[in-house]
Amino acid sequence: MKNIKRFRILVMGRANAGKTTILQRVCNSTDKPEIFDGKGNKVYSYKKQKCFQRGHHDIKHELVFKSNPGFVFHDSCGFEAGSTEQFDQMRSFVVDRAATEKVNDRVHAIWFCIPMTDYHRTVTAAEKKFFNECDTGHVPVMVLLTKVDALYLTAVRELLDQGLTIVEAKERAPEKQGKLLEKWLAHVKDELDKCKYPPKGYVTLQKMHEEKAECTVLMETTANVMNEEGLQMILISTQQASILLCIQYAVRK
């Protein structure tokens, strides 16, 4: 483990799932990541960066934030549109990077993002295809329910439909939002836990658009599903979300 210099994460999910924003919060940055090819050469093309934001790019590209170069991210998009070729490319990358003898090229964790803006279609054929057909080996997959804030407006609308005034609806919306989140999280778990290769854990994320958004639970949950103590320590020492986490894991060790 001492030869591993950076913690590498593959981020997956639909376009507009809030992936870039999550990575910015994790790395305590408001900047876009620098993009490197698989050989460490910087990708300077602005067109490439725009393509990344739209979710179309090379999965082998490394996304690195200056604020925390200890993390290396890869982003996989597109296969949700039904492209067999893109799905096969993603699976090939996962299999290769999970077993490569080059320790600094290995993927250590996978974050699969499902946005709550699409709560009515949280688990589609794309999610089922991945969790039924993609064996990630020892690399744990976490499901991240993103953009949970979107459920607030849904809660307000449902309360208004029940006959409440707008003032009453806004007062009761946070509680209603929590119940809606519980409902859809249970639905996602029920669907994905039946798959051949189910996720190792689930995290709900909200207010990620705020610069001071909390990422401690994401870091702690990811660390807890790691199957090697050495990787846990690398992740915890790399993350900047919580000093308390560093202390807790140091004490455990």
C-alpha positions in Angstrom: 0.0 0.0 0.0 2.9 2.4 0.7 3.6 2.5 -3.1 0.1 3.9 -3.8 0.5 7.6 -4.3 -3.1 8.7 -5.1 -6.6 7.4 -4.4 -8.5 6.7 -7.7 -12.3 6.8 -8.0 -14.5 6.1 -11.0 -17.6 8.2 -11.0 -20.6 6.9 -13.0 -24.1 7.9 -13.8 -26.3 9.9 -16.1 -25.5 13.3 -17.4 -26.6 16.2 -15.1 -26.4 14.0 -12.1 -24.2 16.6 -10.3 -21.0 14.6 -10.5 -18.7 17.5 -11.1 -20.2 19.5 -8.2 -19.7 16.5 -5.9 -16.0 16.2 -6.9 -15.5 19.9 -6.3 -16.9 19.6 -2.8 -14.8 16.6 -2.1 -11.7 18.4 -3.2 -12.8 21.7 -1.6 -12.7 23.6 -4.9 -14.8 25.8 -7.1 -12.6 25.3 -10.1 -13.0 22.7 -12.9 -10.6 19.8 -12.8 -7.5 19.6 -14.9 -7.8 16.8 -17.4 -4.9 14.4 -18.3 -4.7 11.6 -20.7 -3.7 8.1 -19.6 0.0 8.9 -20.0 -0.1 12.0 -17.7 -0.2 14.6 -20.5 -2.5 17.5 -19.9 -5.4 17.8 -22.2 -5.5 21.5 -23.1 -8.4 21.5 -25.6 -11.3 23.6 -24.3 -13.5 21.5 -26.5 -12.5 18.4 -24.5 -13.4 20.2 -21.2 -16.8 21.2 -22.6 -17.4 17.6 -23.7 -16.5 16.5 -20.2 -19.2 18.8 -18.7 -21.8 17.3 -21.1 -20.7 13.8 -20.2 -19.0 12.7 -23.4 -15.2 12.0 -23.2 -12.6 9.3 -22.8 -13.0 7.3 -19.6 -9.3 6.9 -19.4 -8.8 10.6 -18.9 -7.8 11.5 -15.4 -9.6 14.4 -13.7 -7.4 16.1 -11.0 -8.1 19.2 -8.9 -5.2 21.4 -8.0 -6.7 21.8 -4.5 -6.3 18.1 -3.8 -4.1 16.2 -6.3 -4.2 13.2 -4.0 -7.5 12.2 -5.7 -7.7 11.0 -9.3 -11.2 10.7 -10.8 -12.4 9.0 -14.0 -15.9 9.8 -15.3 -18.0 7.3 -17.3 -21.1 8.5 -19.1 -23.2 7.6 -22.1 -24.0 4.0 -21.7 -27.3 4.9 -20.0 -28.4 6.0 -23.5 -28.4 2.3 -24.6 -25.0 2.2 -26.3 -23.6 -1.3 -26.1 -20.2 -0.1 -27.3 -19.9 2.5 -24.6 -21.1 0.0 -21.9 -18.5 -2.5 -23.1 -15.8 0.2 -23.0 -16.7 1.1 -19.5 -16.8 -2.6 -18.4 -13.4 -3.2 -20.0 -11.9 -0.2 -18.2 -13.3 -1.4 -14.8 -12.0 -4.9 -15.2 -8.6 -3.7 -16.4 -8.2 -1.1 -13.7 -9.4 -3.4 -10.9 -6.8 -6.1 -11.7 -3.8 -4.2 -13.2 -0.4 -4.9 -11.7 0.4 -1.2 -11.9 -0.8 -0.3 -8.4 -1.0 3.5 -9.1 -3.3 2.8 -12.1 -5.8 0.8 -10.1 -9.3 2.1 -9.4 -10.0 1.8 -5.7 -13.7 2.7 -5.5 -16.7 3.4 -7.8 -19.4 6.1 -7.1 -22.6 5.4 -9.1 -24.7 8.6 -9.1 -28.5 8.6 -9.4 -30.1 12.1 -9.4 -33.3 12.7 -7.4 -34.4 15.1 -10.1 -35.4 11.9 -11.9 -36.9 10.3 -8.8 -39.7 8.7 -10.9 -37.0 6.8 -12.8 -34.3 6.1 -10.2 -33.6 2.6 -11.4 -33.7 2.2 -15.2 -32.5 -0.5 -17.5 -29.1 1.1 -17.4 -28.6 0.7 -13.7 -29.9 -2.9 -13.7 -27.6 -3.7 -16.6 -24.5 -2.4 -14.8 -25.3 -4.1 -11.5 -26.2 -7.4 -13.2 -23.4 -7.6 -15.7 -20.4 -5.6 -14.4 -18.4 -7.6 -11.9 -16.1 -5.0 -10.3 -14.2 -7.7 -8.4 -12.7 -6.3 -5.1 -13.5 -2.7 -6.1 -16.6 -1.6 -4.0 -19.4 0.3 -5.7 -21.3 3.0 -3.8 -24.6 4.4 -4.9 -24.9 8.1 -4.4 -28.4 9.6 -4.5 -27.7 13.2 -5.7 -29.6 16.4 -5.9 -31.8 15.3 -3.0 -32.8 19.0 -2.7 -35.1 18.5 -5.7 -37.5 16.6 -3.5 -38.3 19.7 -1.6 -40.4 21.1 -4.5 -42.0 17.7 -4.9 -42.9 17.8 -1.2 -44.5 21.3 -1.5 -46.5 20.3 -4.5 -47.9 17.2 -2.8 -48.8 19.1 0.3 -50.6 21.8 -1.8 -52.5 19.0 -3.6 -53.7 17.9 -0.1 -55.3 21.3 0.4 -52.7 23.1 2.5 -51.9 26.7 2.0 -48.5 27.7 0.6 -47.4 28.8 4.0 -48.4 25.6 5.6 -46.9 23.5 2.8 -43.5 25.3 3.2 -43.6 24.7 6.9 -44.2 21.0 6.5 -42.1 20.5 3.4 -38.8 19.5 5.1 -40.5 16.6 7.0 -42.3 15.5 3.8 -39.1 15.7 1.9 -37.5 13.4 4.4 -40.2 10.9 4.0 -40.0 11.0 0.2 -36.3 10.4 0.4 -36.8 7.4 2.7 -39.3 6.1 0.2 -37.1 6.4 -2.9 -34.0 5.2 -1.1 -35.9 2.1 0.0 -37.0 1.6 -3.6 -33.5 1.9 -5.0 -32.1 -0.5 -2.4 -34.9 -3.0 -3.1 -34.2 -2.9 -6.9 -30.4 -3.0 -6.8 -29.9 -5.4 -3.9 -31.6 -8.0 -6.1 -29.0 -7.7 -8.8 -26.1 -10.1 -9.3 -23.5 -7.5 -8.2 -25.3 -5.2 -5.8 -23.8 -2.0 -4.4 -21.8 -2.1 -1.2 -23.4 1.0 0.2 -25.7 3.9 -0.3 -25.3 7.7 0.5 -27.7 10.5 0.0 -26.3 13.9 -0.9 -27.9 17.3 -0.8 -26.9 21.0 -0.9 -23.8 20.0 -2.9 -24.1 23.3 -4.8 -23.1 25.1 -1.6 -19.3 25.6 -1.2 -19.4 24.4 2.4 -21.5 21.3 1.7 -20.7 18.4 4.0 -18.9 15.4 2.5 -17.9 13.6 5.7 -20.6 10.9 5.4 -19.6 10.2 1.8 -15.9 9.8 2.8 -16.7 7.7 5.9 -19.1 5.4 4.1 -16.7 4.9 1.2 -13.9 4.0 3.7 -16.1 1.6 5.5 -16.8 -0.5 2.4 -13.1 -0.7 1.4 -11.9 -4.3 1.9 -8.3 -3.3 2.8 -7.3 -1.3 5.8 -4.4 0.2 3.9 -6.8 1.7 1.3 -9.0 3.0 4.0 -6.1 4.9 5.5 -5.1 6.3 2.1 -8.6 7.6 1.5 -9.0 9.1 4.9 -5.6 10.8 4.8 -6.4 12.2 1.3 -9.8 13.5 2.0 -10.2 17.1 3.3 -13.8 16.9 4.5 -13.2 16.1 8.1 -10.1 16.2 10.4 -12.2 14.2 12.9 -12.3 11.3 10.5 -8.5 11.3 10.3 -8.3 11.2 14.1 -10.9 8.4 14.4 -9.2 6.2 11.9 -5.8 6.9 13.4 -7.1 5.8 16.8 -8.6 2.6 15.4 -5.3 1.7 13.8 
